[in-house]
Amino acid sequence: MTFRFDNSYARDLEGFYVDWQAAPAPAPHLLRLNRGLAEELGLDPDLLTREGAGYFSGTTLPEGAHPLAQAYAGHQFGGFSPQLGDGRALLIGEVTDRAGRRRDLQLKGSGRTPFSRGADGKAALGPVLREYLLGEAMHGLGIPTTRALAAVLTGEPVLRQEGPLPGAVLTRVASSHIRVGTFQFFAARSDVNRVRQLADYAIARHYPDLASAPEPYLAFYEAVVDAQARLVARWMLVGFIHGVMNTDNMAISGETIDYGPCAFMEGYDPATVFSSIDLQGRYAYANQPHILAWNLARLGEALLPLFDTDAQRGAAKATEVLESTGPRYRRHWLAGMRDKLGLAGEDKGDAALAEDLLLAMQGQRADWTLTFRRLVGAVDDESAPAPLFRNPAALEAWLPRWRARLAPDAAARMRRANPLYIARNHRVEEALAAAHSGDLAPFDRMLEALADPFTERPGFEDLATPAPEGFDESYRTFCGT
């Protein structure tokens, strides 16, 4: 099997990683292969079906691979850890896909590394399949994301709080795994030369047009700010809660990365938190835009010496870019909300119109996804979304204002912007429970629906149905991969 590796991170950034080998799996078994993604990467899915278990468990090293554990630091729930790094993951190499894009291939759950901090470096089946499913859900929604190429059973149990669980490895594909925390690792050591080296590499890989900018490092910072503002706006528009927005979980590429305790909100509540470890609600749904700016401030601090030889001038330049985060986020969010609401053109009252809908939803446990989807029906029948509300009075007062702003093609635009199918939490748990019993049919069925979440199809009605009353209020998610 030919992977055609070209490992620029290993070649160009010596000292940014530790060479390492995966722990061999005693009985690797390829559980699922993302055939479409394999083809996109220029790989042969039929060959991978036959040979992939060894490659994707780390047991067999493909020719040209250079497995390494990347170094990074990060703020975790606001507290700085100067050394984190890949504690249960290995970058095995980079390939160029059919569109000419460089893509990382990384194994998650492949065993201990020098960054494991006492953990076993392994992953259990449930979290591996969960990340596979959530990543594909985001991809189907058109949101930039890392994706799963394969899930492999290792044949070795892993010990967790609930007892021994089937061990598994996820093969993750990303534009890169350069994080805000990667810059922080070297900034914390006052290694300006390596901060600059990393910035040069990141510009060449992700924002090559900026290399000739008058101030390329400031332009790079601005590009990351905009990419992340756009990304978080898109999360908010679909009700996605990342759950652990630490700086080591923010990729400078603008992709969603590290699907740990993430989940989709069902009943609208700005304070929604699913993560079992987010006891203070730091990463609650409504806090995500604020954490976005906080994280980007930390990136600005790491890059600060590159902005100007004069520290005060450099700080002023960084502050100006950072202060654009909020307006950028609002612009991306409002553009998306205009599509979701089917509005004609732009009007200065559009932000208030959108926010007033959210106020009408608040306290009603109105399902986020279905409220917007049923507004498509309200283009012709104002009563369509009312059953989702405990008391629809505020909604009914809002509807005439909205209808007055509708574009002629509102319904079609809204169907393209408002999914019918999301990875609903109770269905995800059902699929994972079935997989543990050896039945992957519910998992595959969810993947099929989530691949085209905007198109209503017969036979998937249950996947569009909210969880039973009270489920989401008590639902908790955990860091697993």
C-alpha positions in Angstrom: 0.0 0.0 0.0 1.5 3.4 -1.0 0.7 6.4 1.1 3.0 8.9 -0.7 4.1 10.5 2.5 5.8 13.9 2.5 6.5 14.7 6.2 7.2 18.4 6.3 6.6 18.7 10.1 9.3 16.1 10.8 11.6 17.5 8.2 11.3 21.3 8.9 10.6 21.4 12.7 13.2 19.3 14.4 12.9 19.9 18.1 9.2 20.4 18.0 8.4 16.7 18.6 9.7 13.4 19.9 10.2 10.5 17.5 8.1 7.6 18.9 6.6 4.3 18.0 3.0 3.1 18.6 2.4 0.2 21.0 1.7 -2.9 18.9 -1.9 -4.2 19.0 -2.2 -7.9 19.8 -5.1 -8.6 17.5 -6.0 -5.5 15.3 -9.3 -5.6 13.5 -10.5 -2.9 11.1 -13.9 -1.9 12.5 -14.8 0.9 10.1 -13.1 2.6 7.2 -14.2 5.9 5.8 -14.0 4.9 2.2 -15.0 8.3 0.8 -12.3 10.0 2.8 -9.7 7.4 1.7 -10.5 8.1 -1.9 -10.2 11.9 -1.3 -6.8 11.2 0.1 -5.8 9.3 -3.0 -5.7 6.0 -1.1 -7.2 2.7 -2.3 -10.1 1.8 0.0 -10.2 -1.9 -1.1 -6.5 -2.3 -0.3 -7.0 -0.6 3.1 -10.0 -2.9 3.9 -7.6 -5.8 3.5 -4.4 -4.3 5.0 -5.6 -1.3 7.1 -5.9 -3.0 10.5 -2.1 -3.1 10.9 -1.5 0.4 9.6 -4.3 2.0 11.6 -3.5 0.4 14.9 0.1 1.4 14.7 1.2 -2.3 14.5 2.6 -2.0 11.0 4.5 1.1 9.9 3.7 2.1 6.3 6.7 2.9 4.1 7.6 6.5 4.4 5.9 7.1 7.7 7.6 9.1 10.4 5.7 8.6 13.7 6.2 11.4 16.2 4.5 12.9 19.3 4.1 16.7 19.0 5.0 19.0 21.8 2.6 21.7 23.0 1.4 23.5 26.0 -1.9 25.0 26.9 -4.4 26.8 29.1 -6.8 24.1 30.5 -9.8 25.7 32.1 -7.9 28.9 32.5 -4.8 27.4 34.1 -1.5 27.2 32.2 0.3 23.9 31.7 3.7 24.5 30.2 4.0 20.9 28.9 1.2 18.8 27.5 1.9 17.3 24.1 0.6 14.2 22.4 0.0 11.8 25.3 -1.9 9.2 23.4 -1.5 10.2 19.8 1.2 9.9 17.1 1.4 11.9 13.9 2.5 9.2 11.4 2.9 11.4 8.4 1.4 13.8 5.9 -0.1 13.1 2.5 -1.3 15.3 -0.3 -4.9 14.7 -1.2 -6.4 14.7 -4.7 -7.2 18.4 -4.4 -3.5 19.2 -3.6 -4.1 19.8 0.1 -1.6 18.6 2.7 -3.2 16.5 5.3 -2.0 15.0 8.6 -2.6 11.3 9.5 -2.6 10.8 13.2 -3.3 7.7 15.4 -5.2 8.4 18.6 -5.1 5.7 21.3 -1.8 4.2 20.1 -0.1 4.0 23.5 2.1 5.9 25.8 4.5 8.7 24.7 6.9 10.9 26.7 4.0 13.3 27.1 1.5 10.8 28.6 1.8 12.2 32.2 1.2 8.8 33.8 -1.7 7.8 31.6 -1.9 4.6 29.5 -2.0 6.4 26.1 -4.8 4.1 25.0 -8.4 4.7 23.9 -11.6 2.8 24.4 -14.0 1.8 21.7 -16.8 4.2 22.7 -14.8 7.5 22.5 -13.2 6.4 19.3 -16.6 5.8 17.6 -18.0 9.0 19.2 -15.3 11.1 17.6 -15.7 9.3 14.3 -19.5 10.1 14.4 -19.2 13.7 15.6 -16.5 14.6 13.1 -18.6 13.2 10.2 -21.7 15.1 11.6 -19.8 18.4 11.5 -18.4 17.6 8.0 -21.9 16.9 6.8 -23.0 20.3 8.1 -20.2 22.0 6.1 -18.2 23.0 9.2 -14.4 22.8 9.0 -13.3 19.8 11.0 -10.8 17.0 11.5 -12.2 13.7 10.3 -11.9 10.0 11.0 -10.3 7.8 8.4 -10.6 4.5 10.3 -11.5 2.9 13.6 -9.6 -0.2 14.7 -10.1 -2.6 17.6 -6.8 -3.5 19.1 -7.8 -6.8 20.7 -6.6 -5.5 24.1 -8.9 -4.2 26.8 -8.2 -0.9 28.5 -9.0 -0.3 32.1 -11.3 2.6 32.9 -13.4 3.7 35.8 -16.3 1.5 34.7 -14.1 -1.5 34.2 -12.3 -3.1 31.3 -13.4 -1.8 27.9 -12.5 -2.8 24.3 -9.4 -1.0 23.2 -9.5 1.0 19.9 -7.4 3.4 17.8 -8.8 6.2 15.7 -7.0 7.5 12.6 -7.6 11.2 12.4 -7.1 13.4 9.4 -6.5 17.1 9.8 -5.1 20.0 7.8 -2.5 20.1 10.6 -2.3 19.6 14.3 -0.7 23.0 15.0 -2.5 24.4 18.0 -2.4 27.7 19.9 -0.7 25.6 22.5 2.1 24.7 20.1 3.1 28.4 20.0 2.7 28.6 23.8 5.1 25.7 24.4 8.0 27.7 22.9 6.8 31.1 24.1 6.7 29.8 27.7 10.4 28.9 27.3 11.2 32.4 25.8 12.4 30.6 22.6 11.5 33.4 20.2 13.5 31.8 17.4 11.3 28.7 17.5 8.1 30.7 17.8 9.2 32.4 14.6 10.2 29.1 12.9 6.7 27.7 13.8 5.0 30.8 12.5 6.9 30.7 9.2 6.0 27.0 8.8 2.3 27.7 9.7 2.1 30.6 7.2 3.7 28.5 4.4 1.3 25.6 5.1 -2.0 27.3 5.8 -1.8 31.0 4.7 0.9 31.1 2.0 -0.4 34.4 0.5 0.7 36.1 3.7 4.4 35.4 3.3 4.7 38.5 1.1 2.6 40.7 3.4 4.3 43.9 4.8 3.9 42.4 8.3 3.4 38.7 7.8 3.2 37.6 11.4 0.6 40.2 12.2 -1.3 39.2 9.1 -1.0 35.6 10.2 -2.5 36.4 13.6 -5.3 38.3 11.9 -6.0 35.3 9.6 -6.2 32.9 12.6 -8.5 35.3 14.4 -10.8 35.4 11.5 -10.7 31.7 10.8 -11.6 30.9 14.5 -14.3 33.6 14.6 -15.9 32.1 11.6 -15.6 28.6 13.0 -17.1 29.4 16.4 -19.9 31.4 14.7 -20.8 28.2 12.8 -20.8 26.1 15.9 -23.2 28.5 17.5 -25.5 28.5 14.5 -26.0 24.7 14.8 -26.1 24.5 18.6 -22.7 22.8 18.9 -20.9 22.9 22.3 -17.2 21.9 22.1 -17.0 21.3 25.8 -13.3 21.8 26.3 -12.1 24.9 24.5 -8.6 24.9 26.0 -5.9 26.6 24.0 -4.4 23.2 23.2 -7.7 22.3 21.5 -7.7 25.3 19.2 -6.1 24.6 15.8 -4.7 27.5 13.8 -6.1 26.0 10.6 -9.6 26.9 11.7 -10.8 23.3 11.9 -12.8 21.8 14.8 -10.4 19.5 16.7 -10.5 17.2 19.7 -14.0 15.9 20.1 -14.0 15.0 23.7 -17.0 16.0 25.8 -18.7 17.8 22.9 -22.4 17.6 22.1 -25.3 19.3 20.3 -27.7 21.3 22.3 -31.4 20.3 21.9 -33.6 22.5 24.0 -32.3 26.1 23.7 -30.6 27.3 26.9 -27.6 29.6 26.7 -26.1 28.1 29.9 -26.1 24.5 28.5 -23.1 22.5 29.6 -22.6 18.8 28.9 -19.0 18.2 30.0 -18.7 16.4 33.3 -15.5 18.3 34.1 -16.8 21.8 33.3 -18.2 22.3 36.8 -18.2 26.1 36.6 -19.7 26.3 33.1 -16.6 28.0 31.6 -17.3 26.4 28.2 -21.1 26.7 28.2 -22.8 27.3 24.9 -23.2 31.1 25.3 -19.6 31.5 26.7 -18.0 30.1 23.5 -17.6 33.4 21.8 -16.0 34.9 24.9 -13.6 32.0 25.3 -12.7 32.4 21.6 -11.4 35.9 22.3 -9.7 34.7 25.5 -7.8 32.0 23.6 -6.9 34.3 20.8 -5.4 36.7 23.3 -3.1 33.9 24.5 -2.0 33.3 20.9 -1.3 37.0 20.5 0.8 36.9 23.7 2.9 34.0 22.3 3.4 35.8 19.0 4.0 39.2 20.5 7.8 39.4 19.9 7.3 38.8 16.2 5.0 41.9 15.7 7.5 44.6 16.3 11.0 45.1 17.8 9.4 47.7 20.1 7.3 45.8 22.7 4.8 48.6 23.2 4.2 49.0 19.5 3.9 45.2 19.1 1.3 45.1 21.9 -0.7 47.9 20.3 -0.8 46.1 17.0 -1.8 42.8 18.7 -4.5 44.6 20.7 -6.0 46.1 17.5 -6.3 42.7 15.9 -7.6 41.0 19.0 -10.3 43.7 19.5 -11.6 42.8 16.0 -12.5 39.3 17.3 -15.9 40.3 18.5 -17.0 42.2 15.4 -15.7 39.5 13.2 -17.6 36.8 15.1 -20.8 38.9 15.0 -20.4 39.5 11.3 -20.0 35.7 10.6 -22.8 34.8 13.0 -25.2 37.4 11.5 -24.5 36.3 8.0 -25.3 32.7 9.0 -28.4 33.8 10.9 -29.7 35.7 7.8 -29.4 32.4 5.9 -31.1 30.4 8.6 -34.0 32.9 8.7 -34.2 33.4 5.0 -33.9 37.2 5.1 -33.9 39.4 2.1 -30.6 41.3 1.8 -29.3 43.1 4.9 -31.1 45.4 7.3 -29.7 47.2 10.4 -32.5 45.5 12.4 -31.5 41.9 11.5 -29.4 41.3 14.6 -32.2 42.4 16.9 -34.6 40.3 14.9 -32.5 37.2 15.4 -31.8 37.9 19.0 -35.5 38.4 19.7 -36.2 34.9 18.4 -33.6 33.5 20.8 -35.3 35.5 23.6 -38.7 33.9 22.5 -37.1 30.5 22.7 -35.4 30.9 26.0 -37.1 29.2 28.9 -39.3 27.3 26.5 -37.0 24.3 26.0 -37.7 24.8 22.3 -35.5 22.4 20.3 -32.8 24.5 18.6 -32.6 22.4 15.4 -36.3 21.8 14.9 -37.3 25.4 15.7 -35.2 26.7 12.7 -36.3 23.8 10.5 -40.0 24.4 11.2 -39.6 28.1 10.4 -39.3 26.8 6.8 -42.9 25.7 7.1 -43.8 29.0 8.8 -43.1 30.8 5.5 -46.5 29.6 4.5 -48.0 28.5 7.8 -47.2 30.5 10.9 -48.4 27.8 13.3 -45.6 25.3 12.2 -43.1 25.9 15.0 -45.6 26.7 17.8 -45.9 23.1 19.2 -42.2 23.2 20.1 -42.9 26.0 22.6 -44.4 25.6 26.0 -45.9 29.0 25.6 -45.7 30.3 22.0 -46.9 33.9 22.8 -43.5 35.5 22.3 -42.9 33.5 19.1 -46.3 34.5 17.7 -45.5 38.2 18.4 -42.2 37.8 16.6 -43.4 36.0 13.5 -45.0 38.9 11.6 -41.7 41.0 12.0 -39.8 38.0 10.5 -42.2 37.4 7.7 -41.9 41.1 6.6 -38.2 40.5 6.0 -38.4 37.2 4.1 -36.6 36.9 0.7 -38.6 35.5 -2.3 -36.6 32.3 -2.1 -36.7 32.1 1.7 -37.9 28.5 2.0 -35.2 27.1 -0.3 -32.4 29.1 1.4 -33.6 28.0 4.8 -33.7 24.3 3.9 -30.0 24.6 2.8 -29.0 26.4 6.1 -31.1 24.5 8.7 -30.3 20.8 9.2 -33.0 18.3 10.0 -30.6 15.7 11.4 -27.9 16.3 14.0 -26.0 13.9 16.2 -28.7 13.9 18.9 -27.2 12.8 22.2 -29.6 10.0 23.0 -29.2 8.5 19.5 -25.4 8.7 19.8 -25.5 6.9 23.1 -27.8 4.2 21.7 -25.5 3.7 18.7 -22.4 3.4 21.0 -24.2 1.0 23.3 -25.2 -1.2 20.3 -21.6 -1.1 19.0 -20.3 -2.4 22.4 -22.6 -5.3 21.9 -21.2 -5.9 18.4 -24.0 -4.3 16.4 -22.8 -1.4 14.3 -26.0 -1.0 12.3 -27.3 2.0 14.4 -23.9 3.7 14.1 -23.9 3.2 10.3 -27.4 4.4 10.0 -26.6 7.6 11.9 -23.6 8.2 9.6 -25.8 7.8 6.6 -28.3 10.4 7.9 -25.6 12.8 9.0 -23.8 12.7 5.7 -26.7 14.8 4.2 -28.4 16.4 7.2 -30.4 19.0 5.2 -32.4 16.5 3.1 -35.5 14.9 4.6 -35.6 11.2 3.8 -38.1 8.5 4.7 -37.0 6.0 7.3 -35.0 8.5 9.4 -37.8 10.2 11.3 -36.5 8.9 14.7 -33.2 10.6 14.1 -34.9 14.0 13.8 -36.9 13.5 17.1 -35.7 15.2 20.2 -34.7 13.3 23.3 -37.3 12.3 25.9 -38.2 15.1 28.3 -35.4 15.6 30.9 -32.7 13.6 29.0 -30.5 16.5 28.1 -30.8 18.2 31.6 -29.0 15.2 33.1 -26.8 14.1 30.1 -23.1 14.3 30.7 -20.2 13.8 28.4 -16.6 12.8 29.1 -13.1 13.2 27.7 -12.3 9.9 26.1 -9.9 10.1 23.2 
